[in-house]
Amino acid sequence: MAFTRVATVQEIPVGKGKQVTVNGKQVALFNVGGTICAMEDTCCHRGAPLWEGDLEGNVVTCPWHGAQFDVTTGKHLTPPAPRDNAVYEVQVVGDEVHVEVP
């Protein structure tokens, strides 16, 4: 697998998310206190775009039904999400954000 350039650090303010597409998959990028995290963007409950959810610390709340996920691990923290979401490796090279998605 290879890393793909998907954004610049400036495009993802602290406490916010951004959606990108890598290898045909929707990926949510989140800036957690200056650290960029990448996870599967689709909520496993009903398909909501997680990047649009509120991010508090490392927890994103699904904008549709309130399920919560840890964006650093993909672990689902509250219902109605039935499972964890995939997370992807991130590299920051200069001001470029690169993500590895299988």
Residue frames as qw, qx, qy, qz and C-alpha x, y, z in Angstrom:
[[0.000, 0.888, 0.460, 0.000, 0.00, 0.00, 0.00],
 [0.418, 0.233, 0.002, 0.878, 1.02, 3.59, -0.49],
 [0.075, -0.595, -0.413, 0.686, 0.23, 6.90, 1.10],
 [0.251, 0.625, 0.508, 0.536, -1.91, 9.38, -0.85],
 [0.108, -0.063, -0.186, 0.975, -1.75, 13.15, -0.43],
 [0.066, -0.609, -0.780, -0.128, -5.26, 14.26, 0.53],
 [0.162, -0.942, -0.261, -0.133, -5.10, 17.73, 2.08],
 [0.336, 0.485, -0.391, 0.706, -2.97, 20.34, 3.74],
 [0.335, -0.292, -0.686, 0.576, -2.83, 20.81, 7.49],
 [0.083, 0.108, 0.108, -0.985, -4.33, 24.30, 7.04],
 [0.456, -0.165, -0.550, -0.680, -7.49, 22.78, 5.51],
 [0.662, -0.400, -0.633, -0.032, -8.30, 20.97, 8.78],
 [0.137, -0.657, 0.308, -0.675, -8.54, 23.43, 11.71],
 [0.098, 0.092, -0.867, 0.481, -8.15, 22.13, 15.27],
 [0.339, 0.234, 0.668, -0.620, -11.42, 20.59, 16.44],
 [0.617, 0.474, -0.051, -0.626, -12.82, 20.21, 12.91],
 [0.691, 0.044, 0.704, 0.155, -13.21, 17.53, 10.28],
 [0.347, 0.565, -0.404, -0.630, -12.84, 17.26, 6.51],
 [0.868, 0.190, 0.446, -0.107, -14.02, 14.61, 4.06],
 [0.157, 0.604, -0.640, -0.449, -11.73, 13.22, 1.37],
 [0.953, 0.200, 0.076, -0.214, -11.92, 10.25, -0.99],
 [0.087, -0.620, 0.768, 0.135, -9.04, 7.78, -1.15],
 [0.022, 0.111, -0.972, -0.206, -9.12, 4.66, -3.33],
 [0.398, -0.325, -0.646, -0.565, -12.88, 5.09, -3.72],
 [0.472, -0.496, -0.678, 0.268, -13.49, 5.24, 0.05],
 [0.166, -0.849, -0.071, -0.497, -14.89, 8.20, 1.97],
 [0.641, -0.120, -0.467, 0.597, -12.41, 9.14, 4.72],
 [0.265, -0.934, -0.157, -0.180, -12.92, 11.64, 7.53],
 [0.543, 0.257, -0.358, 0.714, -9.90, 13.64, 8.63],
 [0.443, -0.854, -0.257, -0.087, -10.00, 15.19, 12.09],
 [0.343, 0.545, -0.403, 0.651, -7.59, 17.59, 13.79],
 [0.717, -0.619, -0.321, 0.025, -7.32, 16.58, 17.43],
 [0.483, -0.831, 0.112, 0.251, -5.19, 19.20, 19.16],
 [0.091, 0.798, -0.510, -0.310, -2.84, 19.46, 16.18],
 [0.311, -0.193, 0.914, 0.172, -2.72, 15.73, 15.41],
 [0.591, 0.239, -0.340, -0.691, -4.46, 14.63, 12.22],
 [0.459, -0.010, 0.872, -0.171, -6.49, 11.41, 12.47],
 [0.453, 0.191, -0.538, -0.685, -8.22, 9.51, 9.65],
 [0.374, 0.083, 0.880, -0.280, -11.14, 7.13, 9.91],
 [0.075, 0.389, 0.832, 0.389, -13.93, 5.63, 7.83],
 [0.119, -0.073, 0.039, -0.989, -16.32, 8.54, 7.25],
 [0.559, -0.270, -0.491, -0.610, -19.60, 6.64, 7.13],
 [0.463, -0.291, 0.597, -0.588, -21.38, 5.97, 10.42],
 [0.149, 0.052, -0.977, -0.145, -22.06, 2.24, 10.60],
 [0.286, 0.339, 0.711, -0.545, -25.55, 2.87, 11.98],
 [0.493, 0.699, 0.484, -0.186, -27.31, 4.68, 9.10],
 [0.658, 0.393, 0.320, 0.558, -24.53, 6.02, 6.87],
 [0.059, -0.989, -0.104, 0.084, -24.16, 9.58, 8.14],
 [0.588, 0.581, -0.233, 0.513, -21.02, 11.54, 7.18],
 [0.677, -0.551, -0.315, 0.373, -19.04, 11.63, 10.43],
 [0.454, 0.114, -0.010, 0.883, -16.82, 14.51, 9.34],
 [0.173, -0.583, -0.256, -0.751, -19.89, 16.76, 9.76],
 [0.650, -0.594, -0.472, 0.042, -20.28, 15.74, 13.41],
 [0.245, -0.905, 0.222, -0.269, -19.18, 17.73, 16.44],
 [0.761, 0.183, -0.473, 0.405, -15.65, 16.90, 17.58],
 [0.443, -0.823, 0.196, -0.296, -14.88, 17.27, 21.29],
 [0.510, -0.558, 0.650, 0.077, -11.37, 16.17, 22.16],
 [0.008, 0.277, -0.881, -0.384, -10.95, 12.88, 20.31],
 [0.295, 0.363, 0.866, -0.179, -14.69, 12.02, 20.21],
 [0.208, 0.005, -0.419, -0.884, -16.91, 12.74, 17.21],
 [0.425, 0.317, 0.682, -0.503, -20.70, 12.66, 17.55],
 [0.239, 0.308, 0.784, 0.484, -22.66, 11.42, 14.55],
 [0.144, 0.056, -0.023, -0.988, -24.70, 14.33, 13.15],
 [0.496, -0.197, -0.583, -0.612, -27.77, 12.17, 12.50],
 [0.763, -0.425, -0.420, -0.244, -28.40, 9.96, 15.53],
 [0.395, -0.814, 0.287, -0.315, -25.75, 10.83, 18.12],
 [0.964, -0.107, -0.065, 0.234, -23.54, 7.74, 18.09],
 [0.135, -0.920, 0.363, 0.053, -20.04, 8.59, 19.27],
 [0.928, 0.232, -0.098, 0.274, -16.67, 7.35, 18.03],
 [0.497, -0.699, 0.274, 0.435, -13.09, 7.78, 19.19],
 [0.602, 0.782, -0.119, -0.114, -11.43, 9.21, 16.07],
 [0.041, -0.718, 0.694, 0.018, -7.99, 7.97, 17.17],
 [0.312, -0.184, 0.931, -0.056, -9.04, 4.31, 17.40],
 [0.398, -0.048, -0.645, -0.651, -12.35, 4.08, 15.50],
 [0.131, -0.224, -0.915, 0.309, -13.98, 2.52, 18.57],
 [0.340, -0.568, -0.407, -0.629, -17.73, 3.16, 18.87],
 [0.098, 0.141, -0.630, 0.757, -18.46, 4.58, 22.29],
 [0.400, 0.220, 0.522, -0.720, -22.26, 4.86, 22.34],
 [0.366, 0.439, 0.805, 0.160, -25.27, 3.38, 20.58],
 [0.891, 0.201, 0.263, -0.310, -26.86, 3.31, 18.12],
 [0.413, 0.639, -0.630, -0.155, -23.59, 2.46, 16.31],
 [0.972, -0.158, 0.027, -0.170, -23.26, -1.36, 16.34],
 [0.906, 0.006, 0.046, 0.421, -19.53, -1.62, 15.65],
 [0.377, -0.635, 0.197, 0.645, -16.21, 0.21, 15.40],
 [0.569, 0.815, -0.010, -0.104, -15.12, 2.12, 12.29],
 [0.846, 0.165, 0.027, 0.507, -11.85, 1.56, 10.43],
 [0.177, -0.919, 0.148, 0.318, -8.99, 3.97, 11.06],
 [0.788, 0.533, 0.009, 0.308, -6.19, 4.73, 8.63],
 [0.660, -0.345, 0.002, 0.667, -2.55, 5.63, 9.05],
 [0.198, 0.972, 0.110, 0.067, -1.66, 9.31, 8.57],
 [0.655, -0.136, 0.036, 0.743, 1.64, 10.97, 7.75],
 [0.102, 0.977, 0.112, -0.149, 2.18, 14.70, 7.76],
 [0.704, 0.066, 0.215, 0.673, 4.97, 15.73, 5.40],
 [0.138, 0.154, 0.079, 0.975, 5.66, 19.44, 5.71],
 [0.390, 0.136, 0.308, -0.857, 2.14, 20.87, 5.52],
 [0.592, 0.102, -0.576, -0.554, 0.73, 17.98, 3.45],
 [0.662, -0.165, 0.595, -0.425, -1.51, 15.29, 4.93],
 [0.445, 0.276, -0.786, -0.328, -1.03, 11.80, 3.50],
 [0.740, -0.151, 0.437, -0.488, -3.30, 8.83, 4.27],
 [0.124, 0.232, -0.938, -0.226, -2.84, 5.10, 3.63],
 [0.718, 0.113, 0.319, -0.608, -6.14, 3.39, 2.76],
 [0.384, -0.094, 0.892, 0.219, -6.28, -0.22, 1.56]]
